[in-house]
């Protein structure tokens, strides 16, 4: 009834079909975004991300469901850490790599990984794609199949098909219908409100000027400076800057209205930058870099400018990136993230299942502990306002 095929390049799948089925709130899953990665050297054999995109078709070759899938020869850029699993596999005399991963490369942001649109049979198509993905994993002889940063309904569906759920934690902000940044501050305790005001004031007192620029309005020289900042950040931390300047320039041309660049100037010179992706209802913080440290500039560029933007635009939520307990005191609350995993070897799968059971208990305790550090006033907890329900194209 259905046929599932793999594609070694996203260009083999029409952009109109892909974007028709993708969630408009996830710019990091648009055809243009993933195609730019392939075209401009951000994925491929050299980096261990080899495209194997999944496409479910009916008898008339119409595309019903899709998934961004990669054959992986490492665990870099996934943000769901399985290094210990790979090491245990190696010590047992077997090869953990290659494996299959359904994800947006280098993007730890939650969103649908099973692209079906919202039609009446989307659930049926999703199940068919999941079943086909498992069959492809078996046929390729990989050690495992991993669905990363799935939505909760997707995770439940994958779990119902025998995959193992893994729980993580990030820190997200929800817009409660704030009209101004001061409205948001008014929901915080006095200590946290004073802290944020002091941090923003210190940036002003440093003589810095902040600009928020939509992607299509960023000049090529500004993109080049941002990319240098991006590379410097990875160099300082000993990481690998996989995203190329042509990748960012391509995005600015093809989906510039879904990019936001925050630039910090001292005089006429750019000294720091933060890069965000803009969805229909959400803002996603992605990359940051600075040439010179200024007190509180990271908080201003990466958090407060994004909060301002969400409030001005009526966006419902802000995901500022992975990790970071310091985000809690600035209004970002602990939020569960999910992934789902299939392990080919039943014995190893059983061991992973036991590990995940223990890890989930620890993660539940951690989430509860972090919620206990909420910066919001007891009489104005998150959810007491009017949630944002409108959306932007």
Beta strands, then each sheet from edge to edge (+ up, - down):
strand 1: 3-7
strand 2: 49-51
strand 3: 53-57
strand 4: 63-67
strand 5: 69-72
strand 6: 99-102
strand 7: 144-150
strand 8: 164-174
strand 9: 208-214
strand 10: 259-266
strand 11: 269-278
strand 12: 282-290
strand 13: 317-319
strand 14: 333-343
sheet 1: 1+ 3- 4+
sheet 2: 2+ 5- 6+ 7+ 14- 8+ 13- 12- 11+ 10- 9+
end
